């Protein structure tokens, strides 16, 4: 059986990527690296469940999630 060969690229250090955060409510005032994700564990709508940090500060954009 033939094996699939995929080129390996050394991953970027986790410290450069940002993080994944969880909490109750929106990430108001939370500072994180650009690209970090935030999961609202108490969300009740499809537009308040997941956010991404867009500036490396306290600006977060929401994603619309499916039901």
MOSUL-V430808 format. One record per residue. N is the residue number from 1. RES is the residue in one letter. SS is DSSP state (H for helix, E for strand, L for the rest). OMEGA is omega as a letter, one per 40 degrees, with the letter a starting at -180 (999 if undefined). Layout:
n-><N & N>
res-><RES & RES>
ss-><SS & SS>
omega-><OMEGA & OMEGA>
This chain:
n-><1 & 2 & 3 & 4 & 5 & 6 & 7 & 8 & 9 & 10 & 11 & 12 & 13 & 14 & 15 & 16 & 17 & 18 & 19 & 20 & 21 & 22 & 23 & 24 & 25 & 26 & 27 & 28 & 29 & 30 & 31 & 32 & 33 & 34 & 35 & 36 & 37 & 38 & 39 & 40 & 41 & 42 & 43 & 44 & 45 & 46 & 47 & 48 & 49 & 50 & 51 & 52 & 53 & 54 & 55 & 56 & 57 & 58 & 59 & 60 & 61 & 62 & 63 & 64 & 65 & 66 & 67>
res-><X & X & X & X & X & X & X & X & X & X & X & X & X & X & X & X & X & X & X & X & X & X & X & X & X & X & X & X & X & X & X & X & X & X & X & X & X & X & X & X & X & X & X & X & X & X & X & X & X & X & X & X & X & X & X & X & X & X & X & X & X & X & X & X & X & X & X>
ss-><L & L & L & L & L & L & L & L & L & L & L & L & L & H & H & H & H & L & L & E & E & E & E & L & L & L & L & L & L & L & L & L & L & L & L & L & E & E & E & E & L & L & L & L & L & L & L & L & L & E & E & E & E & L & L & L & L & L & L & E & E & E & E & L & L & L & L>
omega-><a & i & i & i & a & i & a & i & i & a & i & i & i & a & i & a & a & a & i & a & i & i & i & i & a & a & a & i & i & i & i & i & i & a & i & i & i & i & i & a & i & a & i & i & a & a & a & a & a & a & i & i & a & a & a & i & a & i & a & i & a & i & i & a & i & a & 999>
